[in-house]
Every structure is written in C-alpha cells, then in structure tokens.
Amino acid sequence: MRTFAVLGISCWSGFLLMALELMSGRILAPTFGSSIYVWGAVITVFMLALSIGYLIGGRMSMSEPRIAVLCGLHLLSGLLVLPILFFELPVLDGIFEYTQDPRLGSLLSSVILFFLPAAVCGTVAPYAVRLLVKDSQAAGFYAGLQYFFSTAFSAAGTLLTSFYFVLILEVDQILMLLIGVTVFMALSAFLISRKSTP
C-alpha cells in the first residue's frame, strides 16, 4: 500500500506538471501571443524549475525520508497553482506595461506565475525514489519504475489537456480541477500510508 501511495503521487505529479505547462501557454497567449518565443520562455522556466526541484528533493531525501513529507510536497505543489487563478491578470498586465517584448515579457511572466509550482513538482520525483528504495542493489530498478510511471502520466497529462480539457473547460476550470485532484491525491496517499503502517 505504501508503494502504491508513492507511485500514485509520482504519477499525478507528472500529470500536473505537463498539464500546467500546456496551460501556461494558454494563459500567456492573450497578452504575449503563442509564438516560438513564448513557448521557448515557458519551456526554459519549467526546465530550470524542475532542475532546482530535483536538487532540493534529492537533498531532502537524504535525512529520514517519510511519506508524510512527500504528501506535503505534493499538496504544496497543488496549492501553489492557486495564486495563478487570482494573480494571472494583474501580473500579465503589469509586465505588459513594463515591456511588450514577447521574449522578455513571457519569460518574466513564466517565472512569476509558474516557477514555484513547477519547482515543487520537481522535488517529488527524487523524494519518491528514495521512499521506494528498500535495498541499495535495487535502487536502479525502483528509480526506473518511478520515472516510467511519472513520465507515462506526464504524457497522459499532455494528451488529455491538449486534446480534451481545453475543448470542454475554461483555463481557470482546468486549473481548479488540477488543484482539486492534487489535494485529493496528497491526502489520500497520506491516509493510505497511515493505515498500512503497523
């Protein structure tokens, strides 16, 4: 049950990350367009945020990793999406007044709106691997298992968001759905792990 809870969080974290990355393009488009500059800025910010998140998550996993901490990180990643709902327009308008350059404008907007939730998502993967590893000789297997499921659900998040969610839901509704499922997954994984603990 503990392994199931950890993998469940890893799966949804991957889904959340890619869905948020796709939605970030939709959020920036009305102000800065959807050119290659905008997507270049979005991808750059998400990659940098992930790299920092990986470092932080790996460092955190070195001292007595606990599933409660993993659930807390996952919960935080979802809650950090919430400010986007309230501040996206003021942030975009303020940056547009500062610069109309789609390169600088989209880069600054992406950092302010998306860096923190993406970085916290990045902490989940290395922390989850550490929780899964029970034997150092099987570390490679568990790392591969975790990244397999995480990447598979990242692909699912990309496909479902781009092919379906954007056709039936507004941007804010999709963000609220992502937040709601993330909170539910974090709390469910925590409760499952508690019940399976002797």
C-alpha positions, 0 to 999 in steps of 0.5 A: 500500500505504501508503494502504491501511495508513492507511485500514485503521487509520482504519477499525478505529479507528472500529470500536473506538471505537463498539464500546467505547462500546456496551460501556461501557454494558454494563459500567456497567449492573450497578452504575449501571443503563442509564438516560438518565443513564448513557448521557448520562455515557458519551456526554459522556466519549467526546465530550470524549475524542475532542475532546482526541484530535483536538487532540493528533493534529492537533498531532502531525501537524504535525512529520514525520508517519510511519506508524510513529507512527500504528501506535503510536497505534493499538496504544496505543489497543488496549492501553489497553482492557486495564486495563478487563478487570482494573480494571472491578470494583474501580473500579465498586465503589469509586465505588459506595461513594463515591456511588450517584448514577447521574449522578455515579457513571457519569460518574466511572466513564466517565472512569476506565475509558474516557477514555484509550482513547477519547482515543487513538482520537481522535488517529488520525483527524487523524494519518491525514489528514495521512499521506494528504495528498500535495498541499495542493489535495487535502487536502479530498478525502483528509480526506473519504475518511478520515472516510467510511471511519472513520465507515462502520466506526464504524457497522459497529462499532455494528451488529455489537456491538449486534446480534451480539457481545453475543448470542454473547460475554461483555463481557470476550470482546468486549473481548479480541477488540477488543484482539486485532484492534487489535494485529493491525491496528497491526502489520500496517499497520506491516509493510505500510508497511515493505515498500512503502517503497523 
